[in-house]
Amino acid sequence: MKSAQIWIQYINFETQMFHMGFSFLLCFAAIQTPLLQIDEIYQKYTEQLNSYYDNIVEEFNQADFDKSIPEKYQELYKQLEPHMKQPSIPALQNLMVTDLYPKTKMFISER
């Protein structure tokens, strides 16, 4: 099984459990992971953002949302949290298109 498929299955599982904020955090983590199938992760990030934006923002705005994040994802949560203060679909899409995705693609090409 390809690594990207494992990430996507984990994201899909959390989405099915209605953990929209956490599933988006997983997309944020996956897009920064140097996977050969990074385009599949790019597509999943975009799909999550466009399909579940309101739910994602609602969960991030819950007072105790950070406590629901497993320890191993806390650092990524801290990276994403500032972008969720006044989020918009274009701003979050831009974060991925101009920052996260190109950095990961460059890292992959250098390997």
C-alpha positions in Angstrom: 0.0 0.0 0.0 1.2 3.5 -0.8 2.0 5.9 2.0 -0.4 8.5 0.7 -3.2 5.9 0.7 -2.6 5.2 4.4 -2.9 9.0 5.2 -6.0 9.2 3.1 -7.6 6.3 4.9 -6.8 7.9 8.2 -8.3 11.2 7.0 -11.4 9.4 5.7 -11.8 7.5 9.0 -11.7 10.7 11.0 -14.1 12.4 8.6 -16.5 9.5 9.0 -16.3 10.0 12.7 -17.2 13.7 12.2 -13.8 14.8 13.5 -13.6 17.5 10.9 -11.0 19.7 12.6 -8.7 16.8 13.3 -9.2 15.4 9.8 -8.1 18.7 8.4 -5.1 18.8 10.7 -4.2 15.4 9.3 -4.4 16.9 5.8 -2.1 19.7 7.0 0.3 17.1 8.3 0.1 14.9 5.2 0.8 17.8 2.8 4.1 18.4 4.6 5.1 14.7 4.4 7.4 13.9 1.5 5.4 11.3 -0.3 5.7 10.4 -3.9 2.0 10.5 -4.2 1.8 14.1 -2.9 -0.7 15.1 -5.6 -3.2 12.7 -4.0 -2.7 14.4 -0.7 -3.1 17.8 -2.4 -6.4 16.7 -3.8 -7.6 15.4 -0.4 -6.6 18.7 1.4 -8.6 20.7 -1.2 -11.5 18.3 -1.0 -11.6 18.6 2.8 -11.3 22.3 2.7 -14.1 22.8 0.1 -16.5 20.2 1.5 -16.2 20.7 5.3 -14.9 24.3 5.8 -17.7 25.4 8.1 -17.3 22.2 10.3 -13.6 22.6 10.4 -13.7 26.2 11.5 -16.4 25.4 14.1 -14.3 22.6 15.7 -11.2 24.8 15.7 -13.1 27.5 17.5 -14.2 25.2 20.3 -12.6 26.2 23.6 -11.2 22.7 24.3 -10.4 21.6 20.7 -6.7 21.6 21.4 -7.1 19.1 24.2 -8.7 16.6 21.8 -5.5 16.6 19.6 -3.2 13.6 20.3 0.2 14.7 21.6 2.1 13.6 18.5 0.1 16.2 16.5 0.3 19.1 19.0 3.2 20.8 17.2 1.3 20.7 13.9 -1.8 22.0 15.6 0.3 24.9 16.9 1.5 25.6 13.3 -2.0 25.5 11.9 -3.8 27.3 14.7 -2.8 30.9 13.7 -4.2 30.3 10.3 -7.5 29.3 11.8 -8.0 32.6 13.8 -9.6 34.4 10.8 -9.8 31.6 8.3 -11.1 31.7 4.8 -11.1 29.0 2.1 -8.9 31.2 -0.2 -6.4 31.9 2.6 -6.1 28.2 3.6 -5.9 27.2 -0.1 -3.2 29.8 -0.6 -1.2 28.5 2.4 -1.1 25.1 0.8 -0.5 26.3 -2.8 2.2 28.9 -2.1 3.9 27.4 1.0 3.3 23.8 2.0 2.9 22.0 -1.3 5.9 23.7 -3.1 8.2 23.0 -0.1 7.2 19.4 0.0 7.5 19.0 -3.8 11.0 20.5 -3.7 12.0 18.2 -0.9 10.8 15.2 -2.8 12.6 16.3 -6.0 15.9 16.6 -4.0 15.7 13.1 -2.7 
